[in-house]
Amino acid sequence: MSLGEKDLNSYLIPAEPVMTELVIKKSRFICWIYPVESRQEALAQVASLTEQYPDARHHCWAYIAGPPEGATQIAWSDAGEPQGTAGKPILNVLQHHGVGNILAVVVRYFGGIKLGAGGLVRAYSGATQQAMEALSTTTKVATEVLVIELNYDQEPRFKQLMKEYGVELLDSTYGVSVCYTLSVPVSELKLFTERVTSFSKGQLQLKPATHDTQ
């Protein structure tokens, strides 16, 4: 799947976890696919599967957090397999399918027959490919989290603009003024900002929300 720059505004993500199993020369390769949005979430899921399969020889993984192209967080692990034979082949399959916010963990139970470096690459790639073929996906719309401070008399019109541009209200506080925390689709951000500036005659300003990204 080839992705252009515009595809960063929306991209495929796993709809739900999926598990498949591949047996090669008596070794079992159990592949789990999960939706994840951060390194912390991915590593927590790897730890959970390690506990779920404590007697497995290896728990190899790769993840892409964010859009499949331009993702800011990508990582992989061979988890004790020879370098380059597990984690990177898993990642290559994920990238080939063009799915973001995704974690693949391949759990290996050794069957007593060594596969060699080439055999391991094919096994981990094949296990991941099989799981990806069974995966259901959904579309995620890329957004930015912004905050804005309004006067009370500006709120009704601003809510109309939110509805028009598919803007989601994440949080609101009411005091001397109204403070909104918003999730704005990246594809609509420029036009939404222009409309807000126009209707408020430059009084209102959207600002990036400050939050912990870890």
C-alpha positions in Angstrom: 0.0 0.0 0.0 1.4 3.3 -1.1 0.6 6.3 1.1 0.8 9.9 0.1 1.1 12.9 2.4 -2.6 13.4 2.5 -3.0 9.9 4.1 -1.5 11.2 7.3 -4.8 12.8 7.9 -6.6 9.4 8.1 -5.2 5.9 8.1 -6.0 2.3 8.9 -5.7 0.9 12.4 -6.6 -2.5 13.9 -10.3 -2.7 14.7 -9.6 -5.3 17.4 -7.0 -7.8 18.5 -6.4 -10.9 16.5 -4.4 -14.1 17.1 -3.2 -16.7 14.6 -0.7 -19.6 14.9 1.8 -21.0 12.4 3.7 -24.3 12.9 7.1 -24.7 11.2 9.2 -27.8 11.8 7.5 -28.4 15.2 8.1 -24.8 16.3 4.9 -22.9 17.1 4.7 -19.2 16.1 1.7 -17.5 17.8 1.1 -14.0 16.5 -1.0 -11.5 18.3 -1.9 -8.1 16.7 -3.1 -5.3 18.9 -4.1 -1.6 18.4 -1.7 0.6 20.4 -1.1 4.4 20.5 2.1 4.7 22.4 5.4 3.0 23.3 4.1 2.7 26.9 1.0 0.9 25.7 2.9 -1.4 23.4 5.4 -2.5 26.0 2.7 -3.1 28.6 1.0 -5.4 26.1 4.3 -7.2 25.4 4.7 -7.7 29.2 1.2 -9.1 29.5 1.8 -11.6 26.7 5.1 -12.6 28.3 3.2 -13.4 31.4 0.5 -15.2 29.4 3.1 -17.5 27.7 5.8 -17.8 30.4 7.2 -21.1 29.0 7.7 -19.8 25.5 11.3 -19.5 24.2 10.9 -16.0 22.6 8.4 -13.1 22.6 9.5 -11.0 19.6 7.7 -7.8 18.6 7.4 -4.7 16.6 5.1 -1.7 16.7 4.1 1.5 14.9 2.6 4.2 17.0 0.9 6.8 14.8 0.3 6.8 11.0 2.1 4.1 9.0 4.1 6.7 7.2 5.6 9.5 9.3 5.1 7.7 12.6 7.1 9.2 15.4 7.4 6.0 17.4 8.6 2.8 15.7 10.5 0.0 17.5 11.2 -3.7 17.4 12.9 -6.5 19.4 14.4 -9.8 18.4 14.0 -10.9 22.1 16.9 -13.3 22.1 16.7 -14.6 18.5 19.7 -13.9 16.3 19.9 -10.2 15.4 17.7 -9.2 12.5 15.8 -12.4 12.3 12.6 -11.6 14.1 11.8 -8.0 15.1 12.7 -6.3 11.9 11.0 -8.9 9.7 7.8 -8.4 11.8 8.1 -4.6 11.3 8.6 -5.0 7.6 5.3 -6.9 7.3 3.4 -4.2 9.3 4.9 -1.4 7.2 4.0 -3.3 4.0 0.3 -3.4 5.0 0.2 0.3 5.7 -1.6 0.0 9.1 -0.8 2.4 11.9 -1.2 2.3 15.7 -0.3 -1.4 15.6 1.7 -3.9 17.7 2.6 -7.4 16.5 4.0 -9.9 19.0 5.1 -13.3 17.8 5.5 -15.9 20.6 7.7 -18.9 19.7 7.7 -22.3 21.2 10.9 -24.1 20.1 10.2 -27.4 18.5 13.7 -28.9 18.7 14.7 -28.2 15.1 16.8 -25.2 14.3 15.6 -23.1 11.4 18.7 -21.1 10.6 18.8 -17.3 10.1 16.9 -17.4 6.8 14.3 -19.8 8.2 13.7 -17.6 11.2 13.2 -14.5 9.0 10.6 -16.5 6.9 8.9 -17.9 10.0 8.5 -14.6 11.8 7.5 -12.8 8.5 5.0 -15.6 7.7 3.5 -15.6 11.1 2.9 -11.9 11.0 1.6 -12.0 7.5 -0.9 -14.7 8.4 -2.2 -12.6 11.3 -2.4 -9.4 9.2 -4.5 -11.3 6.6 -7.0 -12.2 9.4 -7.0 -8.6 10.8 -10.0 -6.3 10.6 -9.2 -2.6 10.3 -11.0 0.7 10.8 -10.1 4.2 9.8 -8.6 6.6 12.3 -8.9 10.3 11.6 -5.8 12.2 12.7 -6.5 15.0 15.1 -4.8 17.8 17.1 -5.8 18.6 20.7 -6.3 22.3 21.1 -7.7 24.7 23.7 -9.6 27.9 23.4 -11.1 30.5 25.8 -14.5 32.0 24.9 -16.9 34.6 26.1 -20.3 33.2 27.0 -22.0 35.0 24.2 -19.6 33.4 21.7 -20.3 29.9 22.8 -23.5 29.2 20.7 -21.8 30.2 17.4 -18.6 28.4 18.3 -20.6 25.2 18.9 -22.1 25.5 15.4 -18.6 25.7 13.9 -17.5 22.7 15.9 -20.4 20.7 14.5 -19.7 21.9 11.0 -16.1 20.8 11.0 -16.4 17.6 13.0 -14.7 19.0 16.1 -15.0 16.9 19.3 -15.3 18.5 22.7 -12.9 16.7 25.1 -13.4 18.9 28.2 -14.9 22.2 29.2 -14.6 24.5 32.3 -16.8 27.4 33.1 -15.7 30.4 35.2 -15.3 34.0 34.2 -15.1 32.7 30.7 -15.5 29.3 29.0 -12.5 27.1 28.3 -12.8 24.2 25.8 -10.4 21.4 25.1 -11.0 20.2 21.5 -10.0 17.4 19.2 -9.8 18.9 15.7 -9.4 16.8 12.5 -6.1 17.7 10.9 -7.8 17.8 7.5 -10.2 20.5 8.8 -7.8 22.4 11.0 -6.9 25.2 8.6 -10.4 26.0 7.6 -11.8 25.7 11.1 -9.1 28.1 12.4 -9.9 30.6 9.6 -13.6 30.5 10.4 -13.0 31.0 14.1 -10.8 34.0 13.5 -13.4 35.4 11.1 -16.4 35.1 13.3 -14.6 36.4 16.4 -12.9 39.2 14.4 -9.6 37.9 15.6 -10.5 37.8 19.3 -10.4 34.0 19.6 -7.2 32.0 19.3 -6.8 28.2 19.2 -3.7 27.0 21.1 -2.0 23.6 21.4 -3.0 21.8 24.6 -0.2 21.0 27.0 -0.2 17.3 27.9 2.1 14.5 28.7 2.8 12.5 25.5 4.5 9.6 27.3 
